[in-house]
Amino acid sequence: MKADKAVLPLSIQLETLAVRCVRALDRIRKIWTGRRAMLHLTELSDHELHDIGLTREDLHRVYSVPLFADPTEPLQGLARARTRGRIRPQRRS
């Protein structure tokens, strides 16, 4: 005989669904905000990017992340690594 699966009350099921929807919408908002921030970064000069620890190449590299990923997270990692000396700054020609 098969064991009966416990079924959650409908109110708990709806609450769980609502929490998942809110989390998904929050993630979409975060990604959208990150993509908008990337657009603003592309408008900065190379000197301004250097001041915040980024290069134009960093921006191009991050544009290759999937559309559903937040592009600001890898940029923060690159900027931190560069300021800690883990990534050597590129020489300008």
MODELLER restraints for C-alpha pairs under 7 A, 6 or more apart:
rsr = mdl.restraints
at = mdl.atoms
rsr.add(forms.Gaussian(group=physical.xy_distance, feature=features.Distance(at['CA:30:A'], at['CA:70:A']), mean=7.00, stdev=0.5))
rsr.add(forms.Gaussian(group=physical.xy_distance, feature=features.Distance(at['CA:31:A'], at['CA:68:A']), mean=6.92, stdev=0.5))
rsr.add(forms.Gaussian(group=physical.xy_distance, feature=features.Distance(at['CA:31:A'], at['CA:69:A']), mean=6.37, stdev=0.5))
rsr.add(forms.Gaussian(group=physical.xy_distance, feature=features.Distance(at['CA:31:A'], at['CA:70:A']), mean=4.62, stdev=0.5))
rsr.add(forms.Gaussian(group=physical.xy_distance, feature=features.Distance(at['CA:34:A'], at['CA:70:A']), mean=5.73, stdev=0.5))
rsr.add(forms.Gaussian(group=physical.xy_distance, feature=features.Distance(at['CA:34:A'], at['CA:71:A']), mean=5.90, stdev=0.5))
rsr.add(forms.Gaussian(group=physical.xy_distance, feature=features.Distance(at['CA:34:A'], at['CA:72:A']), mean=5.50, stdev=0.5))
rsr.add(forms.Gaussian(group=physical.xy_distance, feature=features.Distance(at['CA:35:A'], at['CA:71:A']), mean=6.51, stdev=0.5))
rsr.add(forms.Gaussian(group=physical.xy_distance, feature=features.Distance(at['CA:46:A'], at['CA:55:A']), mean=6.63, stdev=0.5))
rsr.add(forms.Gaussian(group=physical.xy_distance, feature=features.Distance(at['CA:46:A'], at['CA:56:A']), mean=6.60, stdev=0.5))
rsr.add(forms.Gaussian(group=physical.xy_distance, feature=features.Distance(at['CA:49:A'], at['CA:55:A']), mean=5.75, stdev=0.5))
rsr.add(forms.Gaussian(group=physical.xy_distance, feature=features.Distance(at['CA:53:A'], at['CA:79:A']), mean=4.71, stdev=0.5))
rsr.add(forms.Gaussian(group=physical.xy_distance, feature=features.Distance(at['CA:53:A'], at['CA:82:A']), mean=6.37, stdev=0.5))
rsr.add(forms.Gaussian(group=physical.xy_distance, feature=features.Distance(at['CA:53:A'], at['CA:83:A']), mean=6.45, stdev=0.5))
rsr.add(forms.Gaussian(group=physical.xy_distance, feature=features.Distance(at['CA:54:A'], at['CA:79:A']), mean=5.66, stdev=0.5))
rsr.add(forms.Gaussian(group=physical.xy_distance, feature=features.Distance(at['CA:62:A'], at['CA:71:A']), mean=6.03, stdev=0.5))
rsr.add(forms.Gaussian(group=physical.xy_distance, feature=features.Distance(at['CA:62:A'], at['CA:74:A']), mean=6.85, stdev=0.5))
rsr.add(forms.Gaussian(group=physical.xy_distance, feature=features.Distance(at['CA:62:A'], at['CA:75:A']), mean=6.97, stdev=0.5))
rsr.add(forms.Gaussian(group=physical.xy_distance, feature=features.Distance(at['CA:65:A'], at['CA:71:A']), mean=6.76, stdev=0.5))
rsr.add(forms.Gaussian(group=physical.xy_distance, feature=features.Distance(at['CA:81:A'], at['CA:87:A']), mean=5.84, stdev=0.5))
rsr.add(forms.Gaussian(group=physical.xy_distance, feature=features.Distance(at['CA:82:A'], at['CA:88:A']), mean=6.48, stdev=0.5))
